[in-house]
Amino acid sequence: MVWIPGGTFQMGSDKHYPEERPLRRVSVDGFWMDRTPVTNVLFQTFIAETGHVTFAEIPPNPADYPGAIKELLAPGGLVFIKPAQPVDLRDIRNWWHFVLGADWRHPRGRGSNLAGLDEHPVVQIAYSDAEAYAKWAGKSVPTEAEWEFAARGGLDGAEYTWGDQLTIDGKHMANFWQGEFPWQNLAEDGFEATSPVGSFPPNGYGLVDVIGNVWEWTTDWYTARSSSAPAKACCTPRNPRGGPESESYDPNQPHIRIPRKVIKGGSHLCAPNYCRRYRPAARFPEPIDTSTSHLGFRCIVRPS
């Protein structure tokens, strides 16, 4: 782990997606943070010592998914499958597919495995799995504010964790998508999918892979307007926490009451033509019952 000194910073952005607004001053206390996302080999140790069964390995409860297709009420996870040609970007079903048998050991479904992926971030992790690992390790899942402060690496107000330019002298600084998403992956950064942790330079605090590679869970409940925004312009929130849970449901699916957490950092699937969320300010809602092939986590320790 590395020490994150804490302080006051500009959180969010007024330049990009609406849910990142408003730009505001926020303070966090210092804490320790995992230098990398949790890897497959580290997660394997947790599983071996605890016998934990991940969410993606448990059959869904039909009562939680009214109207669901019976055949899909089986263990599995969401897997990105690249289409062969341009598709309608308004419909994520063109590239996201629920795959039976997809879990952390089989990130792309039955027949896939972790061969050669020991030092890649673990994926197909639901929020409850991240919490269980953190508890076992004597750590915590970070808040959105803690995560964003750490990801900025001391570059307050910068667009990226490394400055304001997407590349430096033509060099890619993180694992994200080059080409036309979702059908053309040029892999100019050297990776088609996830990459071994530490394949790109660290930020100013020594953290690697806070941008790109895999999204990371935070403990904050998602609301369209960040809950860290102060109620009064004169006030700077200190160690804000997300919530309430009652506002974290998807208003477009009122019949499905699955709350959502904030995820941060973007992934290898974020592209300039789609989902420009390879930035510290970016945030996205993720249902707590969902595991995917591009979502992992890292932990923190707050001084007692």
ABEGO torsion letter per residue (X at the ends): XBBBAEEBBBBEBAABBAAAOBBBBBBBBBBBBBABBBBAAAAAAAAAAAGBBBAAABBBBAAABBGBBAAABBBEBBBBBBBABBBBAABAAAABBBBBGBBAABAAEBGBBABGAAABBBBGBBAAAAAAAAAAAGBBBBBAAAAAAAAAGGBBGBABAAEABABBGGBBABBBBBEBOAABBAGAAGBABBBBBGABBBBAAGBBGABEGBBBBBABBBBABBAABBABAABBBBGBBBOBAAAABBAABAABBBBBBBBBGEBAABBAABGBABBAABBBBBBAABBBAABBBBBBBBBX
